[in-house]
Amino acid sequence: MALDFEFSPEQKMIEEIVLRWATTWLEPQMEELYEKDRMPPDLFRELGKIGVNGIVFEEKYGGAGLGYVETLLVYETIARVSNALSMSVGASQTLCFDNFRRNATEKQKMEILPRACSGEYIGCLGITEPNAGSDAMGMSTRAVKKHDRYLINGSKTFITNGTVADFMLFYAQTEPSRGAHGISAFYLLTDGMKGLHREKIKKWGMRSSPTALITFEDVEIPEENLIGGLNRGGAILTNGLCTERITLSGCCLGSQRACLELSLKYARERVQFGKPISSFQFIQGKLADMYTHYMASKWMAYSAAAYCDSLEKKVGGKGTDLDRKAAAALLFCGEMGTKIASEAVQIHGGYGYCQEYPVSRHYLDQKLWDIGAGTAEVRRMIIARELIRDNFQSGR
């Protein structure tokens, strides 16, 4: 059994292009962006220029026709500079537009996806509600058919990109008596949409990635804005969570790598008691653990992405190996990310607690990955459920 974890020449080129862009265009802005909690308004158009928006989309829509391994690589590379903005990119391109691509009609895709690839459209995904977080299927937002339109009432919260999104993919109850089988998926364009209210949520981490409470008050959308068929939203939602968890693991990975690299640099340069702190065994032990945790996280994430790419339909959800692998990847990456970031701050000492040092941003951002895209506890429930179902065999 051969195991080759080397990137192809094309993948290495993608990494080089994105890293060059992130370090030259994005990094000089990050301290100010984080302090002001502001996303660069031209972020997605800049990514469109280097051709990494819609990296898994077919070329006819303006995408690159590549896979989830490459998507993960892009998100990891952006996160080496900004975990928060990498999350915003993932929320738009994978959670919103890729899920739309996998379930929309050809006419719908031709209308929307080229603008997603160019960066003209920023996307957001509406699942979580004030009273329906981990229990996503307990959502109460309603979509009621009224002639040839749907009337939407309810609210969504913790919506990444919610205040800046031009396009929203969201879920609502269309037949509440059927529970999870009575949910449908819809989309809308936010510009000029009457009855749609967006309120920014203040966070202590993931600053520069805007988060919103979105309220629907008699919002009317055309019936053709239904995606994937009536009452098919539950399946669309669960299928999309696997690619979400896998690719967003890249946000954790990039931040882990940055913490390790910044800590190595600081430990070599910081002199105490007449010698660099890198010569102290306590610091060496921390660096060794950080490296080990990063490499293990990397294997978990990229093996899950490669497995997803190997599947013809790339469909997850209950009863699939992909569901287990995706949950395990983000569970491990998230928990290792918080440990690595904490150690990075400790190595930096008082400077690690100062805003001008990037490790402080990584520390604040990483905690979100124990919570977002399904909490660590929910991920463990998914893994255990699939292990019990499958009578796990090694190698799978």
Wavefront OBJ file of the C-alpha trace (Angstrom):
o trace
v 0.000 0.000 0.000
v 1.664 3.192 -1.206
v 0.996 6.453 0.600
v 2.037 9.595 -1.244
v 1.270 12.892 0.416
v 3.166 15.036 -2.081
v 1.306 17.794 -3.878
v 1.322 17.695 -7.674
v 3.157 20.435 -9.613
v -0.219 22.060 -10.340
v -1.193 22.016 -6.662
v 2.166 23.488 -5.659
v 1.646 26.253 -8.205
v -1.796 27.028 -6.710
v -0.236 27.213 -3.256
v 2.515 29.550 -4.474
v 0.076 31.869 -6.255
v -2.277 32.117 -3.275
v 0.540 32.555 -0.751
v 2.126 35.316 -2.831
v -1.232 37.092 -3.006
v -1.917 36.595 0.715
v 1.470 37.864 1.870
v 1.710 40.831 -0.500
v -1.914 42.034 -0.782
v -3.672 40.777 2.342
v -1.105 40.637 5.132
v -0.171 44.356 5.137
v -3.830 45.176 5.855
v -4.551 42.605 8.546
v -3.716 44.467 11.747
v -5.978 47.381 10.778
v -8.704 45.129 9.372
v -8.786 43.077 12.555
v -8.830 46.119 14.813
v -11.700 47.715 12.868
v -13.466 44.381 12.279
v -13.751 45.074 8.565
v -13.549 42.842 5.501
v -11.658 44.216 2.488
v -14.484 45.215 0.098
v -12.574 43.891 -2.914
v -11.520 40.579 -1.328
v -13.514 38.309 -3.639
v -12.722 40.273 -6.791
v -9.024 39.935 -5.940
v -9.451 36.178 -5.531
v -11.288 36.139 -8.853
v -8.266 37.731 -10.514
v -5.998 34.881 -9.417
v -8.606 32.287 -10.415
v -9.350 30.550 -7.118
v -13.018 31.432 -6.655
v -15.131 28.404 -7.544
v -12.105 26.141 -7.782
v -14.321 23.027 -7.986
v -16.813 24.593 -10.386
v -16.881 23.486 -13.988
v -15.008 25.702 -16.434
v -18.208 26.705 -18.247
v -19.206 28.626 -15.109
v -15.789 30.248 -14.772
v -14.344 27.707 -12.339
v -11.130 25.684 -12.478
v -12.714 22.216 -12.586
v -10.483 20.915 -9.790
v -11.296 19.134 -6.539
v -11.756 19.479 -2.811
v -8.072 18.803 -2.169
v -7.274 21.983 -4.100
v -10.088 23.833 -2.298
v -8.661 22.771 1.052
v -5.203 23.889 -0.081
v -6.483 27.352 -1.041
v -8.231 27.811 2.309
v -5.172 26.603 4.240
v -2.922 29.006 2.366
v -5.172 32.031 2.937
v -5.454 31.077 6.621
v -1.678 31.283 7.017
v -2.358 35.038 6.946
v -6.008 35.216 8.090
v -8.046 32.387 9.561
v -11.046 34.739 9.648
v -10.984 35.729 5.974
v -10.277 32.163 4.927
v -13.518 31.268 6.698
v -15.352 34.018 4.820
v -14.026 32.684 1.526
v -15.090 29.160 2.449
v -18.526 30.298 3.567
v -19.105 31.989 0.232
v -17.486 29.569 -2.173
v -18.131 26.154 -0.565
v -21.004 26.500 1.896
v -23.071 28.738 -0.360
v -22.141 28.586 -4.035
v -20.826 25.014 -4.231
v -23.909 23.695 -2.480
v -25.995 25.758 -4.890
v -24.031 24.322 -7.838
v -24.684 20.752 -6.735
v -28.452 21.215 -6.479
v -29.560 24.051 -8.765
v -30.898 23.805 -12.303
v -28.641 24.557 -15.234
v -30.443 27.836 -15.835
v -29.964 28.864 -12.210
v -26.287 27.941 -12.306
v -25.583 29.843 -15.488
v -27.185 32.929 -13.993
v -25.328 32.874 -10.669
v -22.044 30.943 -10.742
v -20.046 33.073 -13.230
v -20.615 36.053 -10.929
v -19.490 33.992 -7.955
v -16.282 33.070 -9.768
v -15.515 36.644 -10.810
v -16.077 37.869 -7.254
v -19.010 40.050 -8.220
v -21.227 38.034 -5.864
v -20.415 37.248 -2.230
v -22.446 34.381 -0.808
v -23.745 33.306 2.585
v -25.543 30.227 3.892
v -28.553 30.427 6.233
v -28.992 27.368 8.465
v -28.538 28.274 12.145
v -31.356 30.019 13.983
v -31.572 31.572 17.460
v -33.304 28.428 18.761
v -31.885 25.878 16.296
v -28.104 25.492 16.396
v -26.822 21.933 16.689
v -30.418 20.818 16.111
v -30.513 22.349 12.636
v -33.580 20.362 11.639
v -35.489 22.102 14.419
v -35.512 25.341 12.433
v -38.692 27.416 12.517
v -38.240 29.795 9.560
v -41.286 29.294 7.330
v -41.779 29.513 3.585
v -45.452 29.644 2.633
v -46.553 29.305 -1.004
v -48.628 32.240 -2.210
v -49.628 31.850 -5.871
v -46.330 31.863 -7.798
v -44.241 33.157 -4.896
v -43.025 32.121 -1.448
v -43.499 34.289 1.630
v -40.604 33.901 4.091
v -40.752 34.665 7.822
v -38.209 33.839 10.514
v -34.560 34.488 11.311
v -31.065 33.077 10.860
v -28.124 33.830 13.121
v -24.321 33.505 13.148
v -24.382 33.887 9.368
v -20.843 34.361 8.037
v -20.760 37.142 5.403
v -24.372 37.929 6.300
v -23.947 41.708 6.290
v -22.079 41.854 2.963
v -23.553 38.970 0.949
v -25.176 39.631 -2.421
v -26.572 36.083 -2.590
v -28.047 33.875 0.110
v -28.791 30.159 0.097
v -31.085 29.292 2.999
v -33.426 26.659 4.394
v -37.005 26.999 5.598
v -39.902 24.818 6.686
v -42.376 24.273 3.847
v -44.314 21.438 5.514
v -43.624 21.628 9.270
v -45.648 18.516 10.126
v -43.038 16.406 8.290
v -40.103 17.633 10.377
v -36.774 17.183 8.594
v -38.668 15.926 5.533
v -40.605 19.170 5.278
v -37.639 21.516 4.791
v -36.819 23.161 1.445
v -33.817 25.082 0.121
v -34.143 28.523 -1.456
v -31.972 31.364 -2.677
v -32.361 35.096 -2.932
v -30.438 38.155 -4.076
v -30.162 40.588 -1.180
v -30.016 43.846 -3.162
v -33.258 45.780 -2.620
v -34.977 42.799 -0.991
v -37.894 44.179 1.035
v -38.377 42.773 4.520
v -34.813 41.419 4.772
v -32.994 42.861 7.797
v -29.307 42.285 8.549
v -27.670 43.093 11.874
v -23.951 42.706 12.507
v -22.940 40.476 15.430
v -19.901 41.613 17.441
v -17.359 38.862 18.147
v -14.081 38.748 20.072
v -12.521 36.485 17.458
v -12.826 35.990 13.707
v -12.818 39.765 13.342
v -12.742 41.023 9.730
v -15.109 38.163 8.845
v -18.582 39.731 9.224
v -21.288 37.757 11.006
v -24.979 38.620 11.014
v -28.415 38.036 12.445
v -30.733 37.968 9.423
v -34.464 38.446 9.843
v -37.157 37.725 7.246
v -40.364 39.748 7.559
v -42.786 38.780 4.798
v -39.929 38.466 2.310
v -41.318 37.471 -1.089
v -39.291 35.427 -3.553
v -40.307 33.810 -6.869
v -41.182 30.115 -6.785
v -38.300 29.440 -9.206
v -35.929 30.327 -6.344
v -36.658 26.914 -4.865
v -33.586 24.651 -5.156
v -33.530 20.886 -5.581
v -37.253 20.290 -5.278
v -39.952 20.839 -2.669
v -39.194 19.347 0.780
v -35.750 18.185 -0.364
v -33.866 20.701 1.766
v -33.022 18.307 4.590
v -31.009 16.050 2.299
v -29.346 19.015 0.586
v -28.343 20.424 3.969
v -26.802 17.226 5.350
v -25.027 16.380 2.095
v -23.393 19.791 2.044
v -22.080 19.597 5.608
v -19.395 17.061 4.654
v -17.627 19.221 2.077
v -18.079 22.159 4.455
v -16.314 20.383 7.322
v -13.533 19.026 5.144
v -12.630 22.234 3.357
v -13.015 24.486 6.394
v -10.431 22.290 8.108
v -8.063 24.299 5.927
v -8.774 27.394 8.037
v -7.512 25.498 11.099
v -4.519 24.095 9.228
v -3.280 27.403 7.849
v -3.543 29.006 11.268
v -1.725 26.067 12.872
v 1.100 26.373 10.366
v 1.362 30.129 10.873
v 1.531 29.684 14.647
v 4.330 27.151 14.289
v 6.324 29.273 11.830
v 5.903 32.459 13.867
v 6.878 30.638 17.056
v 10.002 29.149 15.480
v 11.076 32.568 14.256
v 10.420 34.216 17.600
v 12.134 31.441 19.603
v 15.297 31.785 17.502
v 15.381 35.582 17.886
v 14.230 36.048 21.484
v 17.232 35.997 23.840
v 16.837 35.399 27.574
v 19.534 34.506 30.113
v 22.100 35.083 27.398
v 20.796 32.644 24.793
v 17.859 32.141 22.382
v 14.810 30.648 24.063
v 14.829 27.982 21.309
v 17.681 26.375 23.250
v 15.445 25.741 26.278
v 13.949 22.263 26.482
v 10.529 23.542 27.566
v 10.302 25.628 24.378
v 11.651 22.785 22.238
v 8.984 20.475 23.629
v 6.252 22.950 22.721
v 7.580 23.363 19.184
v 7.842 19.594 18.724
v 4.249 19.099 19.865
v 3.009 21.922 17.629
v 4.688 20.347 14.600
v 3.307 16.890 15.422
v -0.215 18.204 15.897
v -0.058 20.156 12.624
v 1.189 17.181 10.606
v -1.436 14.858 12.094
v -4.146 17.442 11.380
v -2.903 17.808 7.828
v -3.148 14.070 7.222
v -6.667 13.942 8.648
v -7.917 16.829 6.493
v -6.258 15.998 3.187
v -7.059 12.282 3.403
v -10.729 13.196 3.890
v -10.595 15.611 0.940
v -8.894 13.020 -1.272
v -11.514 10.438 -0.303
v -14.278 12.896 -1.187
v -12.663 13.572 -4.566
v -12.529 9.824 -5.233
v -16.311 9.470 -4.914
v -18.422 9.787 -8.029
v -21.325 11.599 -6.357
v -19.433 13.106 -3.386
v -22.558 12.786 -1.251
v -22.311 12.643 2.525
v -24.886 12.526 5.260
v -26.083 9.870 7.655
v -24.946 6.358 6.788
v -21.859 7.326 4.761
v -18.144 6.933 5.382
v -17.708 10.491 4.145
v -19.778 11.781 7.066
v -17.450 10.094 9.546
v -14.257 11.220 7.829
v -15.435 14.802 7.476
v -16.493 15.070 11.112
v -13.237 13.498 12.283
v -11.131 15.854 10.169
v -12.654 19.061 11.535
v -12.889 17.672 15.081
v -9.165 16.924 15.178
v -8.050 20.025 13.298
v -10.164 22.281 15.491
v -8.978 20.867 18.790
v -5.339 20.740 17.740
v -5.665 24.287 16.420
v -6.680 25.662 19.813
v -3.754 23.853 21.458
v -1.203 25.066 18.923
v -2.424 28.664 19.078
v -2.324 28.614 22.870
v 1.258 27.353 22.839
v 2.212 29.996 20.285
v 0.964 32.750 22.581
v 2.821 31.157 25.509
v 6.086 31.060 23.549
v 5.678 34.718 22.623
v 5.003 35.624 26.252
v 3.640 39.127 26.784
v 4.136 39.967 23.113
v 1.749 37.170 22.183
v -0.947 39.054 24.045
v -0.434 42.195 21.947
v -2.568 42.894 18.896
v 0.333 43.782 16.610
v 1.635 40.207 16.861
v -0.294 37.909 14.466
v -0.352 34.998 16.931
v -2.912 36.929 18.974
v -5.319 36.878 16.005
v -4.748 33.182 15.385
v -5.399 32.459 19.071
v -8.711 34.325 19.047
v -9.817 32.811 15.739
v -9.011 29.168 16.381
v -11.563 28.673 19.162
v -14.384 29.084 16.670
v -13.452 25.733 15.128
v -14.498 23.885 18.269
v -17.944 25.414 17.744
v -18.663 26.299 14.107
v -19.758 23.849 11.383
v -21.194 21.625 14.103
v -19.714 21.656 17.610
v -16.963 19.243 18.662
v -19.608 17.357 20.644
v -21.842 16.952 17.579
v -18.880 15.774 15.500
v -18.164 13.086 18.096
v -21.789 11.987 17.951
v -21.553 11.663 14.147
v -18.308 9.679 14.307
v -19.662 7.313 16.965
v -22.943 6.839 15.081
v -21.135 5.830 11.913
v -18.668 3.580 13.752
v -21.520 1.708 15.405
v -23.398 1.452 12.099
v -20.373 0.300 10.172
v -18.648 -2.076 12.613
v -15.462 -0.161 11.727
v -12.717 -1.903 9.813
v -9.135 -0.608 9.758
v -8.184 1.123 6.532
v -11.573 2.794 6.105
l 1 2 3 4 5 6 7 8 9 10 11 12 13 14 15 16 17 18 19 20 21 22 23 24 25 26 27 28 29 30 31 32 33 34 35 36 37 38 39 40 41 42 43 44 45 46 47 48 49 50 51 52 53 54 55 56 57 58 59 60 61 62 63 64 65 66 67 68 69 70 71 72 73 74 75 76 77 78 79 80 81 82 83 84 85 86 87 88 89 90 91 92 93 94 95 96 97 98 99 100 101 102 103 104 105 106 107 108 109 110 111 112 113 114 115 116 117 118 119 120 121 122 123 124 125 126 127 128 129 130 131 132 133 134 135 136 137 138 139 140 141 142 143 144 145 146 147 148 149 150 151 152 153 154 155 156 157 158 159 160 161 162 163 164 165 166 167 168 169 170 171 172 173 174 175 176 177 178 179 180 181 182 183 184 185 186 187 188 189 190 191 192 193 194 195 196 197 198 199 200 201 202 203 204 205 206 207 208 209 210 211 212 213 214 215 216 217 218 219 220 221 222 223 224 225 226 227 228 229 230 231 232 233 234 235 236 237 238 239 240 241 242 243 244 245 246 247 248 249 250 251 252 253 254 255 256 257 258 259 260 261 262 263 264 265 266 267 268 269 270 271 272 273 274 275 276 277 278 279 280 281 282 283 284 285 286 287 288 289 290 291 292 293 294 295 296 297 298 299 300 301 302 303 304 305 306 307 308 309 310 311 312 313 314 315 316 317 318 319 320 321 322 323 324 325 326 327 328 329 330 331 332 333 334 335 336 337 338 339 340 341 342 343 344 345 346 347 348 349 350 351 352 353 354 355 356 357 358 359 360 361 362 363 364 365 366 367 368 369 370 371 372 373 374 375 376 377 378 379 380 381 382 383 384 385 386 387 388 389 390 391 392 393 394 395 396
